[in-house]
């Protein structure tokens, strides 16, 4: 696998780190070796998941080169036998984005800046008429998707110490821009969610904030994106 970067992604990563984002990203060009071997979709994603956790566990930045193509597809990363327990399931875009994103209106739900204990659409005024009952939203979401967590939207927008210096509107605008930069067309993505019980990388998030591990295939750019997050205060 070779790493991938373009100017838009590079600028996004720089901005995201500056404002205190805690999600880790790795970007990969799709390997012709894998395509030529006709490896299944699941095994392609599993290889990306292994490369991703190898990168993030060893604090390799997205600007570094990934390991060279292995002789055997999806073999165990050297020095980490526990990764052999890696297991994933295919999920929908709605499950990936989670209950904090309204896919009908294509808007994130964001905690208010003056009404701190309430959520609103990012582009609406903070007042009692515009409050979103987030508990009901989450309950309804869980009824439709049995294996659900807070999703990518929450992991992106609500790190333990918040995103620095941005208003709710600016956070929402940045998130929507990020969806375009990273995923092009969210309706065409292929997404897998992976277990997080095999690596100490995910230990901090188990305290309360959560653990997130996804692989996403963007067919428009023909790239894979590995996404992990695990934080505590």
MDAnalysis code that builds the backbone (N, CA, C; Angstrom):
import MDAnalysis as mda
import numpy as np

u = mda.Universe.empty(699, n_residues=233, atom_resindex=np.repeat(np.arange(233), 3), trajectory=True)
u.add_TopologyAttr("name", ["N", "CA", "C"] * 233)
u.add_TopologyAttr("resid", np.arange(1, 234))
u.add_TopologyAttr("resname", ["UNK", "UNK", "UNK", "UNK", "UNK", "UNK", "UNK", "UNK", "UNK", "UNK", "UNK", "UNK", "UNK", "UNK", "UNK", "UNK", "UNK", "UNK", "UNK", "UNK", "UNK", "UNK", "UNK", "UNK", "UNK", "UNK", "UNK", "UNK", "UNK", "UNK", "UNK", "UNK", "UNK", "UNK", "UNK", "UNK", "UNK", "UNK", "UNK", "UNK", "UNK", "UNK", "UNK", "UNK", "UNK", "UNK", "UNK", "UNK", "UNK", "UNK", "UNK", "UNK", "UNK", "UNK", "UNK", "UNK", "UNK", "UNK", "UNK", "UNK", "UNK", "UNK", "UNK", "UNK", "UNK", "UNK", "UNK", "UNK", "UNK", "UNK", "UNK", "UNK", "UNK", "UNK", "UNK", "UNK", "UNK", "UNK", "UNK", "UNK", "UNK", "UNK", "UNK", "UNK", "UNK", "UNK", "UNK", "UNK", "UNK", "UNK", "UNK", "UNK", "UNK", "UNK", "UNK", "UNK", "UNK", "UNK", "UNK", "UNK", "UNK", "UNK", "UNK", "UNK", "UNK", "UNK", "UNK", "UNK", "UNK", "UNK", "UNK", "UNK", "UNK", "UNK", "UNK", "UNK", "UNK", "UNK", "UNK", "UNK", "UNK", "UNK", "UNK", "UNK", "UNK", "UNK", "UNK", "UNK", "UNK", "UNK", "UNK", "UNK", "UNK", "UNK", "UNK", "UNK", "UNK", "UNK", "UNK", "UNK", "UNK", "UNK", "UNK", "UNK", "UNK", "UNK", "UNK", "UNK", "UNK", "UNK", "UNK", "UNK", "UNK", "UNK", "UNK", "UNK", "UNK", "UNK", "UNK", "UNK", "UNK", "UNK", "UNK", "UNK", "UNK", "UNK", "UNK", "UNK", "UNK", "UNK", "UNK", "UNK", "UNK", "UNK", "UNK", "UNK", "UNK", "UNK", "UNK", "UNK", "UNK", "UNK", "UNK", "UNK", "UNK", "UNK", "UNK", "UNK", "UNK", "UNK", "UNK", "UNK", "UNK", "UNK", "UNK", "UNK", "UNK", "UNK", "UNK", "UNK", "UNK", "UNK", "UNK", "UNK", "UNK", "UNK", "UNK", "UNK", "UNK", "UNK", "UNK", "UNK", "UNK", "UNK", "UNK", "UNK", "UNK", "UNK", "UNK", "UNK", "UNK", "UNK", "UNK", "UNK", "UNK", "UNK", "UNK", "UNK", "UNK", "UNK", "UNK", "UNK", "UNK"])
u.atoms.positions = np.array([
    [0.835, -1.198, 0.000],
    [0.000, 0.000, 0.000],
    [0.874, 1.253, 0.000],
    [0.522, 2.200, -0.819],
    [1.201, 3.492, -0.809],
    [0.298, 4.541, -0.183],
    [0.874, 5.437, 0.579],
    [0.094, 6.507, 1.179],
    [-0.352, 7.488, 0.102],
    [-1.385, 8.246, 0.425],
    [-1.946, 9.202, -0.524],
    [-2.109, 10.544, 0.173],
    [-1.871, 11.607, -0.550],
    [-2.134, 12.949, -0.029],
    [-2.377, 13.878, -1.209],
    [-3.284, 14.811, -1.064],
    [-3.426, 15.892, -2.043],
    [-3.494, 17.201, -1.280],
    [-3.508, 18.312, -1.986],
    [-3.418, 19.620, -1.332],
    [-4.602, 19.879, -0.416],
    [-5.784, 19.480, -0.850],
    [-6.980, 19.730, -0.035],
    [-6.921, 18.927, 1.262],
    [-6.501, 17.676, 1.189],
    [-6.383, 16.853, 2.391],
    [-5.275, 17.379, 3.288],
    [-4.165, 17.783, 2.694],
    [-3.057, 18.325, 3.482],
    [-3.501, 19.564, 4.260],
    [-4.232, 20.458, 3.594],
    [-4.708, 21.674, 4.263],
    [-5.702, 21.337, 5.361],
    [-6.586, 20.372, 5.089],
    [-7.549, 19.954, 6.113],
    [-6.841, 19.422, 7.348],
    [-5.864, 18.540, 7.176],
    [-5.160, 17.946, 8.307],
    [-4.476, 19.005, 9.144],
    [-3.880, 19.993, 8.476],
    [-3.208, 21.066, 9.197],
    [-4.196, 21.857, 10.046],
    [-5.346, 22.193, 9.454],
    [-6.379, 22.934, 10.181],
    [-6.928, 22.113, 11.342],
    [-7.202, 20.842, 11.081],
    [-7.819, 19.982, 12.088],
    [-6.921, 19.814, 13.304],
    [-5.636, 19.658, 13.093],
    [-4.706, 19.527, 14.214],
    [-4.600, 20.828, 14.999],
    [-4.650, 21.946, 14.287],
    [-4.522, 23.257, 14.929],
    [-5.668, 23.538, 15.881],
    [-6.872, 23.093, 15.536],
    [-8.046, 23.394, 16.362],
    [-8.312, 22.312, 17.413],
    [-7.435, 21.326, 17.510],
    [-7.570, 20.341, 18.572],
    [-8.326, 19.089, 18.214],
    [-8.455, 18.787, 16.924],
    [-9.108, 17.551, 16.519],
    [-8.315, 16.336, 16.972],
    [-9.009, 15.273, 17.360],
    [-8.327, 14.095, 17.912],
    [-8.513, 12.836, 17.058],
    [-9.206, 12.942, 15.941],
    [-9.354, 11.796, 15.042],
    [-8.068, 11.635, 14.243],
    [-7.590, 10.402, 14.130],
    [-6.402, 10.097, 13.327],
    [-6.831, 9.554, 11.968],
    [-6.161, 10.021, 10.918],
    [-6.477, 9.606, 9.551],
    [-5.244, 9.036, 8.868],
    [-5.452, 8.019, 8.055],
    [-4.448, 7.549, 7.108],
    [-5.112, 7.423, 5.745],
    [-4.367, 7.764, 4.705],
    [-4.902, 7.766, 3.343],
    [-4.043, 6.864, 2.465],
    [-4.701, 6.012, 1.677],
    [-3.996, 5.020, 0.878],
    [-4.499, 5.014, -0.558],
    [-3.576, 4.935, -1.479],
    [-3.956, 4.653, -2.854],
    [-4.391, 3.194, -2.947],
    [-5.335, 2.929, -3.814],
    [-5.764, 1.545, -3.986],
    [-4.666, 0.767, -4.708],
    [-4.313, -0.376, -4.163],
    [-3.209, -1.166, -4.694],
    [-3.645, -1.999, -5.885],
    [-2.935, -1.861, -7.013],
    [-3.230, -2.696, -8.175],
    [-2.952, -4.158, -7.871],
    [-1.988, -4.419, -6.984],
    [-1.677, -5.806, -6.621],
    [-2.893, -6.489, -6.025],
    [-3.590, -5.762, -5.158],
    [-4.792, -6.328, -4.542],
    [-5.898, -6.496, -5.576],
    [-6.078, -5.482, -6.433],
    [-7.125, -5.553, -7.454],
    [-6.871, -6.732, -8.387],
    [-5.610, -6.902, -8.809],
    [-5.279, -7.982, -9.739],
    [-5.500, -9.356, -9.129],
    [-5.350, -9.457, -7.798],
    [-5.574, -10.728, -7.116],
    [-7.054, -10.999, -6.846],
    [-7.903, -10.036, -7.207],
    [-9.345, -10.178, -7.017],
    [-9.698, -10.473, -5.562],
    [-9.015, -9.789, -4.654],
    [-9.297, -9.967, -3.238],
    [-10.689, -9.409, -2.933],
    [-11.392, -10.051, -2.021],
    [-12.745, -9.612, -1.700],
    [-12.733, -8.222, -1.082],
    [-13.882, -7.567, -1.157],
    [-14.032, -6.235, -0.576],
    [-13.667, -6.234, 0.894],
    [-14.128, -7.258, 1.612],
    [-13.837, -7.337, 3.049],
    [-12.334, -7.418, 3.299],
    [-11.622, -8.252, 2.543],
    [-10.185, -8.402, 2.765],
    [-9.409, -7.152, 2.360],
    [-9.893, -6.446, 1.342],
    [-9.266, -5.172, 0.999],
    [-9.349, -4.211, 2.188],
    [-10.535, -4.111, 2.764],
    [-10.723, -3.216, 3.904],
    [-9.939, -3.703, 5.121],
    [-9.846, -5.001, 5.281],
    [-9.110, -5.527, 6.425],
    [-7.626, -5.176, 6.309],
    [-7.089, -5.249, 5.099],
    [-5.698, -4.848, 4.908],
    [-5.507, -3.369, 5.235],
    [-6.458, -2.532, 4.814],
    [-6.383, -1.101, 5.130],
    [-6.484, -0.900, 6.641],
    [-7.355, -1.653, 7.293],
    [-7.489, -1.536, 8.749],
    [-6.169, -1.888, 9.436],
    [-5.508, -2.922, 8.959],
    [-4.236, -3.319, 9.568],
    [-3.154, -2.267, 9.340],
    [-3.098, -1.732, 8.144],
    [-2.125, -0.677, 7.864],
    [-2.417, 0.558, 8.720],
    [-3.701, 0.865, 8.876],
    [-4.103, 2.035, 9.655],
    [-3.692, 1.909, 11.113],
    [-4.022, 0.799, 11.741],
    [-3.698, 0.658, 13.160],
    [-2.195, 0.552, 13.354],
    [-1.493, -0.025, 12.388],
    [-0.032, -0.061, 12.441],
    [0.522, 1.363, 12.421],
    [-0.002, 2.189, 11.531],
    [0.422, 3.588, 11.456],
    [0.142, 4.342, 12.742],
    [-1.087, 4.244, 13.209],
    [-1.508, 5.072, 14.327],
    [-0.924, 4.595, 15.652],
    [-0.797, 3.286, 15.801],
    [-0.197, 2.765, 17.030],
    [1.255, 3.181, 17.147],
    [1.932, 3.234, 16.013],
    [3.348, 3.590, 16.013],
    [3.580, 5.079, 15.737],
    [2.495, 5.866, 15.819],
    [2.581, 7.309, 15.677],
    [3.183, 7.732, 14.343],
    [2.855, 6.987, 13.273],
    [3.288, 7.355, 11.934],
    [2.296, 8.367, 11.386],
    [2.763, 9.467, 10.843],
    [1.862, 10.487, 10.332],
    [1.341, 10.082, 8.962],
    [0.280, 10.735, 8.537],
    [-0.300, 10.441, 7.239],
    [0.626, 10.868, 6.104],
    [1.673, 11.644, 6.386],
    [2.583, 12.076, 5.343],
    [3.702, 11.060, 5.108],
    [3.815, 10.049, 5.998],
    [4.844, 9.038, 5.835],
    [4.364, 7.936, 4.907],
    [5.333, 7.200, 4.369],
    [4.980, 6.069, 3.533],
    [4.535, 4.898, 4.382],
    [3.557, 4.177, 3.887],
    [3.114, 2.983, 4.572],
    [4.088, 1.845, 4.265],
    [3.904, 0.722, 4.928],
    [4.746, -0.426, 4.664],
    [4.539, -0.909, 3.234],
    [5.538, -1.586, 2.679],
    [5.448, -2.088, 1.307],
    [4.392, -3.190, 1.215],
    [3.910, -3.406, -0.003],
    [2.918, -4.465, -0.228],
    [3.454, -5.800, 0.283],
    [2.640, -6.469, 1.074],
    [3.084, -7.724, 1.667],
    [2.928, -8.875, 0.678],
    [3.688, -9.961, 0.880],
    [3.610, -11.108, -0.014],
    [2.248, -11.778, 0.091],
    [1.711, -11.821, 1.294],
    [0.406, -12.432, 1.494],
    [-0.581, -11.364, 1.913],
    [-1.713, -11.322, 1.247],
    [-2.711, -10.311, 1.561],
    [-3.233, -10.539, 2.975],
    [-3.316, -9.427, 3.745],
    [-3.894, -9.436, 5.080],
    [-3.122, -10.292, 6.079],
    [-1.808, -10.356, 5.978],
    [-1.066, -11.078, 7.008],
    [-0.912, -10.196, 8.233],
    [-0.485, -10.786, 9.347],
    [-0.418, -10.068, 10.607],
    [0.712, -9.060, 10.603],
    [0.448, -7.864, 11.125],
    [1.498, -6.862, 11.264],
    [2.554, -7.395, 12.224],
    [3.820, -7.301, 11.813],
    [4.897, -7.866, 12.624],
    [4.931, -7.220, 14.004],
    [5.131, -8.059, 15.025],
    [5.278, -7.553, 16.390],
    [3.964, -7.278, 17.079],
    [2.839, -7.577, 16.441],
    [1.547, -7.330, 17.080],
    [0.606, -8.480, 16.762],
    [0.779, -9.583, 17.474],
    [-0.033, -10.759, 17.210],
    [-1.506, -10.522, 17.517],
    [-1.788, -9.579, 18.415],
    [-3.182, -9.347, 18.810],
    [-4.025, -8.842, 17.654],
    [-3.395, -8.265, 16.643],
    [-4.156, -7.717, 15.528],
    [-4.803, -8.819, 14.700],
    [-4.414, -10.059, 14.936],
    [-5.031, -11.182, 14.233],
    [-6.505, -11.326, 14.596],
    [-6.932, -10.704, 15.698],
    [-8.334, -10.771, 16.110],
    [-9.185, -9.675, 15.468],
    [-8.587, -8.914, 14.569],
    [-9.297, -7.824, 13.900],
    [-10.509, -8.359, 13.148],
    [-11.655, -7.727, 13.366],
    [-12.891, -8.172, 12.728],
    [-13.764, -6.965, 12.419],
    [-14.370, -6.965, 11.240],
    [-15.168, -5.807, 10.848],
    [-16.515, -6.184, 10.268],
    [-17.406, -5.194, 10.224],
    [-18.708, -5.355, 9.593],
    [-18.953, -4.171, 8.666],
    [-19.629, -4.431, 7.574],
    [-19.980, -3.362, 6.644],
    [-21.139, -2.560, 7.213],
    [-21.046, -1.243, 7.142],
    [-22.099, -0.381, 7.681],
    [-22.516, 0.644, 6.635],
    [-23.665, 1.248, 6.877],
    [-24.178, 2.278, 5.976],
    [-23.551, 3.634, 6.293],
    [-23.729, 4.558, 5.382],
    [-23.255, 5.920, 5.620],
    [-23.929, 6.520, 6.846],
    [-25.225, 6.221, 7.029],
    [-25.951, 6.740, 8.186],
    [-25.338, 6.237, 9.487],
    [-25.005, 4.948, 9.542],
    [-24.378, 4.396, 10.740],
    [-23.007, 5.012, 10.982],
    [-22.257, 5.207, 9.911],
    [-20.928, 5.806, 10.015],
    [-21.000, 7.221, 10.580],
    [-21.890, 8.038, 10.041],
    [-22.000, 9.422, 10.500],
    [-22.629, 9.494, 11.889],
    [-23.510, 8.558, 12.212],
    [-24.060, 8.473, 13.553],
    [-25.234, 9.397, 13.816],
    [-25.770, 9.364, 15.033],
    [-26.994, 10.106, 15.356],
    [-26.808, 11.620, 15.409],
    [-25.567, 12.092, 15.399],
    [-25.330, 13.534, 15.475],
    [-25.279, 14.184, 14.090],
    [-25.749, 13.445, 13.080],
    [-25.835, 14.002, 11.728],
    [-27.173, 13.635, 11.134],
    [-27.876, 14.636, 10.622],
    [-29.178, 14.432, 9.983],
    [-28.947, 14.262, 8.484],
    [-29.046, 13.016, 7.999],
    [-28.769, 12.766, 6.583],
    [-29.907, 13.229, 5.672],
    [-31.068, 13.526, 6.234],
    [-32.152, 14.084, 5.425],
    [-31.887, 15.545, 5.100],
    [-31.463, 16.296, 6.106],
    [-31.161, 17.707, 5.887],
    [-29.683, 17.952, 5.590],
    [-28.874, 16.893, 5.712],
    [-27.427, 16.992, 5.485],
    [-26.813, 18.063, 6.380],
    [-27.135, 17.954, 7.676],
    [-26.631, 18.923, 8.648],
    [-26.195, 18.204, 9.926],
    [-25.059, 18.618, 10.502],
    [-24.665, 18.087, 11.807],
    [-25.440, 18.759, 12.927],
    [-25.637, 18.014, 14.011],
    [-26.246, 18.558, 15.225],
    [-25.115, 18.905, 16.183],
    [-25.094, 20.159, 16.636],
    [-23.948, 20.661, 17.383],
    [-24.409, 21.292, 18.692],
    [-23.633, 21.054, 19.735],
    [-23.924, 21.615, 21.048],
    [-23.823, 23.137, 20.995],
    [-24.753, 23.810, 21.651],
    [-24.779, 25.264, 21.616],
    [-23.611, 25.912, 22.334],
    [-23.367, 27.161, 21.998],
    [-22.293, 27.919, 22.658],
    [-22.827, 28.746, 23.820],
    [-24.077, 29.183, 23.744],
    [-24.696, 29.918, 24.851],
    [-25.650, 29.007, 25.634],
    [-26.323, 28.106, 24.923],
    [-27.180, 27.110, 25.574],
    [-26.414, 25.789, 25.539],
    [-25.463, 25.658, 26.472],
    [-24.446, 24.614, 26.399],
    [-24.986, 23.201, 26.525],
    [-26.114, 23.019, 27.147],
    [-26.642, 21.676, 27.376],
    [-27.644, 21.240, 26.319],
    [-27.714, 21.971, 25.220],
    [-28.683, 21.665, 24.161],
    [-27.989, 21.588, 22.808],
    [-28.649, 20.871, 21.892],
    [-28.125, 20.716, 20.534],
    [-29.025, 21.425, 19.534],
    [-28.391, 21.889, 18.448],
    [-29.077, 22.622, 17.394],
    [-28.489, 22.226, 16.043],
    [-29.259, 22.459, 14.965],
    [-28.628, 22.426, 13.660],
    [-27.595, 23.549, 13.626],
    [-26.468, 23.274, 13.014],
    [-25.334, 24.186, 13.110],
    [-25.640, 25.591, 12.587],
    [-26.614, 25.710, 11.681],
    [-26.882, 26.997, 11.048],
    [-28.138, 27.673, 11.590],
    [-28.624, 27.215, 12.752],
    [-29.808, 27.824, 13.337],
    [-29.455, 28.613, 14.592],
    [-30.273, 29.606, 14.862],
    [-30.097, 30.412, 16.072],
    [-30.358, 29.562, 17.309],
    [-29.601, 29.822, 18.357],
    [-29.793, 29.093, 19.611],
    [-30.946, 29.718, 20.396],
    [-32.101, 29.074, 20.341],
    [-33.242, 29.483, 21.155],
    [-34.090, 28.249, 21.432],
    [-35.049, 28.370, 22.305],
    [-35.835, 27.214, 22.747],
    [-36.607, 26.569, 21.608],
    [-37.020, 27.352, 20.625],
    [-37.791, 26.804, 19.505],
    [-36.952, 25.898, 18.605],
    [-35.630, 26.088, 18.605],
    [-34.761, 25.338, 17.699],
    [-34.017, 24.185, 18.368],
    [-34.301, 23.945, 19.651],
    [-33.597, 22.868, 20.360],
    [-33.937, 21.511, 19.747],
    [-32.902, 20.715, 19.506],
    [-33.068, 19.335, 19.058],
    [-32.982, 18.426, 20.277],
    [-33.986, 17.584, 20.469],
    [-33.977, 16.641, 21.588],
    [-33.006, 15.513, 21.245],
    [-31.739, 15.677, 21.595],
    [-30.707, 14.740, 21.175],
    [-30.927, 13.353, 21.763],
    [-31.478, 13.265, 22.967],
    [-31.724, 11.958, 23.572],
    [-32.732, 11.158, 22.749],
    [-33.778, 11.823, 22.284],
    [-34.774, 11.154, 21.451],
    [-34.179, 10.762, 20.108],
    [-33.356, 11.641, 19.549],
    [-32.685, 11.342, 18.276],
    [-31.842, 10.080, 18.410],
    [-31.077, 9.990, 19.489],
    [-30.209, 8.828, 19.712],
    [-31.034, 7.565, 19.930],
    [-32.118, 7.667, 20.707],
    [-32.974, 6.506, 20.953],
    [-33.581, 5.980, 19.657],
    [-34.068, 6.878, 18.818],
    [-34.653, 6.473, 17.536],
    [-33.600, 5.875, 16.615],
    [-32.409, 6.427, 16.672],
    [-31.314, 5.922, 15.856],
    [-30.970, 4.489, 16.262],
    [-30.946, 4.253, 17.557],
    [-30.604, 2.919, 18.066],
    [-31.673, 1.890, 17.705],
    [-32.908, 2.326, 17.552],
    [-33.969, 1.405, 17.158],
    [-33.752, 0.898, 15.736],
    [-33.197, 1.764, 14.896],
    [-32.973, 1.391, 13.494],
    [-31.652, 0.670, 13.303],
    [-30.636, 1.086, 14.055],
    [-29.303, 0.499, 13.922],
    [-28.895, -0.090, 15.273],
    [-28.918, -1.417, 15.362],
    [-28.736, -2.077, 16.652],
    [-27.319, -1.919, 17.193],
    [-26.322, -2.045, 16.317],
    [-24.929, -1.926, 16.751],
    [-24.434, -0.523, 16.422],
    [-24.705, 0.405, 17.320],
    [-24.429, 1.805, 17.013],
    [-23.589, 2.426, 18.113],
    [-22.706, 3.348, 17.713],
    [-22.037, 4.199, 18.686],
    [-22.316, 5.644, 18.278],
    [-21.587, 6.586, 18.829],
    [-21.867, 7.989, 18.527],
    [-21.488, 8.387, 17.108],
    [-20.625, 7.609, 16.456],
    [-20.331, 7.835, 15.055],
    [-19.248, 8.858, 14.784],
    [-18.884, 8.944, 13.513],
    [-17.801, 9.804, 13.064],
    [-18.072, 11.276, 13.365],
    [-19.322, 11.710, 13.216],
    [-19.645, 13.128, 13.442],
    [-19.284, 13.541, 14.863],
    [-19.674, 12.728, 15.833],
    [-19.368, 13.029, 17.232],
    [-17.866, 13.012, 17.474],
    [-17.184, 11.986, 16.966],
    [-15.738, 11.884, 17.175],
    [-15.012, 13.096, 16.600],
    [-15.478, 13.586, 15.477],
    [-14.875, 14.746, 14.820],
    [-15.154, 16.038, 15.576],
    [-16.410, 16.245, 15.939],
    [-16.840, 17.551, 16.450],
    [-16.733, 17.700, 17.968],
    [-16.654, 16.591, 18.694],
    [-16.700, 16.702, 20.147],
    [-15.552, 15.959, 20.837],
    [-14.310, 16.371, 20.567],
    [-13.205, 15.821, 21.357],
    [-13.373, 16.242, 22.813],
    [-12.709, 15.560, 23.759],
    [-12.930, 15.853, 25.185],
    [-12.791, 17.320, 25.564],
    [-11.883, 18.045, 24.911],
    [-11.693, 19.456, 25.261],
    [-12.255, 20.400, 24.209],
    [-13.045, 19.881, 23.295],
    [-13.679, 20.719, 22.296],
    [-12.743, 21.123, 21.173],
    [-13.312, 21.746, 20.146],
    [-12.532, 22.304, 19.046],
    [-12.289, 23.775, 19.337],
    [-11.025, 24.195, 19.286],
    [-10.635, 25.504, 19.755],
    [-11.088, 26.630, 18.826],
    [-11.688, 27.659, 19.412],
    [-11.881, 28.930, 18.724],
    [-12.907, 28.941, 17.620],
    [-13.779, 27.933, 17.549],
    [-14.770, 27.891, 16.485],
    [-16.172, 28.011, 17.061],
    [-17.010, 28.798, 16.408],
    [-18.420, 28.880, 16.771],
    [-19.131, 27.618, 16.286],
    [-20.334, 27.339, 16.802],
    [-21.084, 26.188, 16.290],
    [-21.256, 26.230, 14.778],
    [-21.523, 27.415, 14.230],
    [-21.673, 27.521, 12.778],
    [-20.370, 27.169, 12.066],
    [-19.253, 27.658, 12.577],
    [-17.958, 27.371, 11.954],
    [-17.616, 25.891, 12.044],
    [-17.977, 25.265, 13.167],
    [-17.745, 23.817, 13.307],
    [-18.548, 23.043, 12.262],
    [-19.825, 23.399, 12.134],
    [-20.673, 22.708, 11.171],
    [-20.201, 22.903, 9.745],
    [-19.800, 24.116, 9.431],
    [-19.311, 24.419, 8.083],
    [-18.044, 23.623, 7.790],
    [-17.128, 23.571, 8.763],
    [-15.904, 22.804, 8.588],
    [-16.210, 21.326, 8.379],
    [-17.169, 20.809, 9.140],
    [-17.493, 19.393, 9.015],
    [-18.045, 19.071, 7.632],
    [-18.945, 19.897, 7.132],
    [-19.505, 19.662, 5.800],
    [-18.430, 19.768, 4.726],
    [-17.525, 20.725, 4.871],
    [-16.414, 20.849, 3.928],
    [-15.528, 19.608, 3.981],
    [-15.328, 19.083, 5.194],
    [-14.497, 17.893, 5.362],
    [-15.117, 16.684, 4.680],
    [-16.432, 16.529, 4.773],
    [-17.089, 15.416, 4.101],
    [-16.803, 15.441, 2.604],
    [-16.803, 16.624, 2.014],
    [-16.525, 16.747, 0.589],
    [-15.055, 16.464, 0.288],
    [-14.161, 17.026, 1.095],
    [-12.721, 16.855, 0.855],
    [-12.308, 15.392, 0.971],
    [-12.790, 14.719, 2.001],
    [-12.356, 13.347, 2.252],
    [-13.139, 12.315, 1.458],
    [-14.448, 12.516, 1.345],
    [-15.310, 11.445, 0.857],
    [-15.967, 11.723, -0.490],
    [-15.826, 12.929, -1.023],
    [-16.398, 13.300, -2.321],
    [-17.918, 13.182, -2.298],
    [-18.458, 12.004, -2.535],
    [-19.902, 11.776, -2.515],
    [-20.205, 10.728, -1.453],
    [-20.800, 11.146, -0.334],
    [-20.997, 10.212, 0.779],
    [-21.974, 9.084, 0.439],
    [-22.769, 9.259, -0.608],
    [-23.726, 8.219, -0.981],
    [-23.082, 7.056, -1.719],
    [-21.819, 7.197, -2.104],
    [-21.141, 6.147, -2.869],
    [-20.058, 5.436, -2.067],
    [-19.927, 5.761, -0.799],
    [-18.849, 5.195, 0.004],
    [-19.092, 3.724, 0.350],
    [-17.998, 3.000, 0.535],
    [-18.036, 1.650, 1.098],
    [-17.321, 1.733, 2.448],
    [-18.033, 1.371, 3.522],
    [-17.532, 1.639, 4.870],
    [-17.583, 0.373, 5.716],
    [-16.499, 0.141, 6.444],
    [-16.460, -0.950, 7.421],
    [-16.107, -0.384, 8.792],
    [-16.754, -0.963, 9.797],
    [-16.469, -0.635, 11.188],
    [-15.746, -1.814, 11.817],
    [-14.684, -1.532, 12.613],
    [-13.821, -2.576, 13.134],
    [-13.844, -2.618, 14.660],
    [-13.589, -3.807, 15.206],
    [-13.523, -3.943, 16.657],
    [-12.331, -3.165, 17.206],
    [-12.406, -2.800, 18.469],
    [-11.366, -1.966, 19.085],
    [-10.809, -2.596, 20.362],
    [-11.003, -3.889, 20.525],
    [-10.611, -4.541, 21.778],
    [-9.266, -5.257, 21.695],
    [-8.497, -5.000, 20.642],
    [-7.261, -5.749, 20.433],
    [-5.996, -4.906, 20.609],
    [-6.133, -3.596, 20.798],
    [-4.958, -2.725, 20.797],
    [-5.012, -1.728, 21.949],
    [-3.875, -1.462, 22.600],
    [-3.833, -0.449, 23.663],
    [-4.075, 0.966, 23.141],
    [-3.994, 1.144, 21.836],
    [-4.318, 2.459, 21.250],
    [-5.700, 2.920, 21.709],
    [-6.618, 1.978, 21.857],
    [-8.008, 2.326, 22.159],
    [-8.315, 2.376, 23.649],
    [-7.343, 2.123, 24.504],
    [-7.594, 2.103, 25.944],
    [-8.159, 3.420, 26.494],
    [-7.619, 4.590, 26.102],
    [-8.146, 5.838, 26.687],
    [-9.639, 6.035, 26.458],
    [-10.103, 5.729, 25.262],
    [-11.510, 5.954, 24.946],
    [-12.468, 5.065, 25.698],
    [-11.964, 3.958, 26.221],
    [-12.836, 3.047, 26.957],
    [-13.282, 3.623, 28.285],
    [-12.622, 4.689, 28.743],
    [-13.016, 5.296, 30.017],
    [-14.395, 5.941, 29.926],
    [-14.643, 6.698, 28.841],
    [-15.964, 7.317, 28.694],
    [-16.237, 7.886, 27.310],
    [-15.205, 8.426, 26.631],
    [-15.458, 9.171, 25.395],
    [-15.813, 8.279, 24.223],
    [-15.189, 7.127, 24.140],
    [-15.506, 6.205, 23.053],
    [-14.298, 5.827, 22.210],
    [-14.451, 4.751, 21.462],
    [-13.415, 4.238, 20.567],
    [-14.015, 4.099, 19.171],
    [-13.282, 4.547, 18.161],
    [-13.807, 4.574, 16.807],
    [-12.758, 4.029, 15.845],
    [-13.190, 3.145, 14.947],
    [-12.278, 2.557, 13.981],
    [-13.074, 2.218, 12.719],
    [-12.799, 2.958, 11.653],
    [-13.489, 2.767, 10.380],
    [-12.480, 2.697, 9.237],
    [-12.857, 1.994, 8.192],
    [-12.170, 2.122, 6.913],
    [-13.212, 2.515, 5.876],
    [-12.832, 3.466, 5.036],
    [-13.762, 4.025, 4.057],
    [-13.116, 3.995, 2.679],
    [-13.848, 3.466, 1.697],
    [-13.381, 3.517, 0.311],
    [-14.122, 4.620, -0.419],
    [-13.359, 5.567, -0.985],
    [-13.901, 6.663, -1.779],
    [-13.681, 6.318, -3.248],
    [-14.724, 5.857, -3.950],
    [-14.542, 5.416, -5.336],
    [-14.217, 6.557, -6.301],
    [-14.643, 7.770, -5.970],
    [-14.365, 8.892, -6.873],
    [-12.869, 9.191, -6.939],
    [-12.198, 9.164, -5.788],
    [-10.748, 9.369, -5.758],
    [-9.971, 8.065, -5.846],
    [-10.686, 6.943, -5.732],
    [-10.073, 5.620, -5.735],
    [-9.034, 5.502, -4.628],
    [-9.437, 5.913, -3.428],
    [-8.553, 5.834, -2.266],
    [-9.300, 5.223, -1.091],
    [-8.516, 4.693, -0.152],
    [-9.033, 4.224, 1.124],
    [-8.616, 5.201, 2.221],
    [-9.481, 5.351, 3.212],
    [-9.188, 6.197, 4.358],
    [-9.372, 5.368, 5.621],
    [-8.312, 5.296, 6.423],
    [-8.393, 4.643, 7.715],
    [-8.615, 5.676, 8.796],
    [-9.605, 5.463, 9.648],
    [-10.016, 6.446, 10.644],
    [-10.047, 5.798, 12.026],
    [-9.306, 6.365, 12.965],
    [-9.346, 5.883, 14.350],
    [-9.434, 7.070, 15.300],
    [-9.994, 6.808, 16.471],
    [-10.032, 7.834, 17.517],
    [-10.252, 7.157, 18.846],
    [-9.555, 7.654, 19.874],
    [-9.705, 7.151, 21.234],
    [-9.072, 8.164, 22.171],
    [-9.889, 8.805, 23.003],
    [-9.393, 9.880, 23.857],
    [-10.046, 9.838, 25.227],
    [-9.432, 10.531, 26.165],
    [-10.016, 10.748, 27.475],
    [-9.552, 12.111, 27.963],
    [-10.110, 12.565, 29.072],
    [-9.678, 13.849, 29.613],
    [-8.628, 13.646, 30.685],
])
